[in-house]
Amino acid sequence: MAKNIMLQGTMSNVGKSFLTAALCRILKQDGWSVAPFKSQNMALNSFITPDGLEIGRAQALQAEAAGLEPSALMNPILLKPTTDVGSQVIVNGQVLGNMKASEYFCRKKELVPDIKKAYDTLSSQHDIIVIEGAGSPVELNLKKDDIVNMGLAELVSSPVLLVGDIDRGGVFAQLIGTLELLEKRERDMVKGLVVNKFRGDISLFSDGIGILEERSHKKVAGVVPHISCDVEDEDSLSEKLTEKDFGGIIDIAVIRLPKISNFTDLDVLRQYEGVSVRYVSRAGDLGIPDLVLIPGTKSTVSDMQWLSESGLADAIKLCFKRGIPVFGICGGYQIMGRNITDPLGSECGGSISGLGLLDCGTIFGSEKKQTQVTGRFGSVTGFFSCLSGAEFYGYEVHMGETEAAGPALTDCGGTFNGNAAGCYVHGIFDSADVSGRLVKALYQRRGLTYSGDITDRRRYRDAQLDLLAENVRKALDMELIYRIIEEGV
């Protein structure tokens, strides 16, 4: 069986996912067969594996860092929030059902055999497993029957690195306070501390390292700087959703839906010179962009209602009337149609009129489509004629079925109408053939010529993972890390 190491955090969004990806890439570079593992993930950014199973997007990225095809073994439980008090529960890549939080917490111990089986199978195939925890291990009201932090570390006998985020302040309270709230047997499993997202001169934190080690009786395994690399974020805490610096020549406005999902579909556009991607949640902030994108959502009916109530529906329609192109992906595609009906309550239930920009309608059923796809755009007219014949790759993951009366956008479905278009394919812009044509067309629409680089997202992301690993390797005491892995608990 494989050796292991686990990264737990003092809170959500301290950088566990990125550090897990970095360790996977470093260990791979050092010649080890390594795989990521997260027993339970709560995220609306998901990925479909080659065998049609759904996992968290972060574990797919970590698998890529490890040089592996993503597998449901790496994330046996995925929770996708549908309401403020309930989630769609996905086990071993398939939908188990929708549950309220109270029901899930009563039943989650039943899923321990699934977790252990997935971990043991993965462990039998690799040398080292890098495990990611979730949130904080000392949410005292939730610790009973824990299956993702210390409960998992004990289940699979894994040493733990505890990660704190100095950029958010209070890193001493984060790390030392977390250790104080752990039970002794749990505290003994923590073999090192990591200070993450440090800005400035790290040498000025040498006294801080001494204080942490003296107070915690744990070694500081590294102080990791705030690393500027374009690696996909896991969830709605992403800084990308709140950035205010829009200095690009081309202004792309993404509608920040309340239940936004798979916004990583749009990260590829950020890598292009002169292109800014901003997220809009108020009608007054939409303005007159060069392109409006409506991303996926886990609750299409309620998010369409929010668009209407917020005034953004009318603002998007006004953009379309002005000739500004509008593109929707998955839930965004459904929203752009005439109507959306959820008779079985597959998401939140109900029926509502869509934006009416596309001649299509969506009905939700009980079956979920999960598949990877490759395809080609058809003969498209309007602004998106720039994509005619372009080849793409991606995946579909959705509950609704959309019937389109308009012309087909791609050989995988979707439709278009003038400067409006939409389809179900997540990652449709990742191909250089697609994103490159789109950016060039946006420049041409402004009377300009794009002369920057055009890069396939996979190659670009691989280079960014190397950059992440290079910087994390420099910051961590890798000799200590290897000793922790070797000695275990």
CORWO-V965754 format. One record per backbone hydrogen bond with DSSP energy under -1.0 kcal/mol. NH is the residue of the N-H (numbers start at 1). CO is the residue of the C=O. If there is no record, write none. Layout:
{{NH | CO} {NH | CO}}
This chain:
{{3 | 127} {5 | 129} {6 | 159} {7 | 131} {8 | 161} {10 | 163} {19 | 15} {20 | 16} {21 | 17} {22 | 18} {23 | 19} {24 | 20} {25 | 21} {26 | 22} {27 | 23} {28 | 24} {29 | 25} {30 | 26} {31 | 28} {32 | 27} {35 | 128} {37 | 130} {38 | 74} {41 | 77} {43 | 79} {47 | 55} {49 | 53} {52 | 49} {54 | 93} {55 | 47} {57 | 45} {60 | 56} {61 | 57} {62 | 58} {63 | 59} {64 | 60} {65 | 61} {66 | 62} {67 | 64} {68 | 63} {74 | 71} {75 | 72} {77 | 39} {78 | 90} {79 | 41} {80 | 88} {82 | 86} {83 | 86} {87 | 99} {88 | 80} {89 | 97} {90 | 78} {91 | 94} {92 | 76} {94 | 91} {96 | 89} {97 | 89} {99 | 87} {101 | 85} {104 | 100} {105 | 101} {106 | 102} {107 | 103} {108 | 104} {110 | 107} {111 | 108} {112 | 109} {115 | 111} {116 | 112} {117 | 113} {118 | 114} {119 | 115} {120 | 116} {121 | 117} {122 | 118} {123 | 119} {124 | 120} {125 | 122} {127 | 33} {128 | 33} {129 | 3} {130 | 35} {131 | 5} {132 | 37} {133 | 7} {140 | 138} {142 | 139} {146 | 143} {153 | 149} {154 | 150} {155 | 151} {156 | 152} {158 | 153} {160 | 189} {161 | 6} {162 | 192} {163 | 8} {164 | 194} {166 | 196} {169 | 166} {174 | 170} {175 | 171} {176 | 172} {177 | 173} {178 | 174} {179 | 175} {180 | 176} {181 | 177} {187 | 183} {188 | 184} {190 | 187} {191 | 160} {193 | 219} {194 | 162} {195 | 222} {196 | 164} {198 | 224} {204 | 201} {205 | 202} {206 | 203} {209 | 205} {210 | 206} {211 | 207} {212 | 208} {213 | 209} {214 | 210} {215 | 211} {216 | 212} {217 | 213} {221 | 193} {224 | 195} {226 | 198} {229 | 227} {231 | 229} {238 | 235} {241 | 238} {242 | 239} {249 | 274} {250 | 274} {252 | 276} {253 | 291} {254 | 278} {255 | 293} {256 | 280} {257 | 255} {260 | 257} {261 | 296} {265 | 262} {266 | 263} {267 | 264} {269 | 266} {270 | 267} {272 | 269} {275 | 272} {276 | 250} {278 | 252} {280 | 254} {285 | 282} {286 | 283} {290 | 251} {291 | 251} {292 | 325} {293 | 253} {294 | 327} {298 | 259} {303 | 299} {304 | 300} {305 | 301} {306 | 302} {307 | 303} {308 | 304} {309 | 305} {310 | 306} {313 | 307} {315 | 311} {316 | 312} {317 | 313} {318 | 314} {319 | 315} {320 | 316} {321 | 317} {322 | 318} {323 | 320} {324 | 319} {326 | 419} {327 | 292} {328 | 421} {329 | 294} {330 | 423} {332 | 329} {334 | 330} {335 | 331} {336 | 332} {337 | 334} {338 | 360} {340 | 352} {341 | 362} {342 | 350} {345 | 342} {352 | 340} {354 | 338} {355 | 335} {356 | 337} {357 | 336} {358 | 336} {360 | 358} {361 | 403} {362 | 339} {363 | 401} {364 | 341} {369 | 398} {371 | 396} {373 | 394} {375 | 392} {377 | 390} {378 | 409} {380 | 378} {385 | 382} {386 | 383} {387 | 384} {388 | 385} {389 | 377} {390 | 387} {392 | 375} {394 | 373} {395 | 426} {396 | 371} {398 | 369} {401 | 363} {403 | 361} {405 | 359} {406 | 359} {409 | 414} {410 | 413} {411 | 376} {413 | 410} {415 | 422} {417 | 420} {420 | 417} {421 | 326} {422 | 415} {423 | 328} {426 | 395} {428 | 425} {430 | 427} {435 | 431} {436 | 432} {438 | 434} {439 | 435} {440 | 436} {441 | 437} {442 | 438} {443 | 439} {444 | 440} {445 | 441} {446 | 443} {447 | 444} {448 | 443} {457 | 430} {460 | 456} {461 | 457} {462 | 458} {463 | 459} {464 | 460} {465 | 461} {466 | 462} {467 | 463} {468 | 464} {469 | 465} {470 | 466} {471 | 467} {472 | 468} {473 | 469} {474 | 470} {475 | 471} {476 | 472} {477 | 221} {478 | 476} {481 | 477} {482 | 478} {483 | 479} {484 | 480} {485 | 481} {486 | 482} {487 | 483} {488 | 484}}
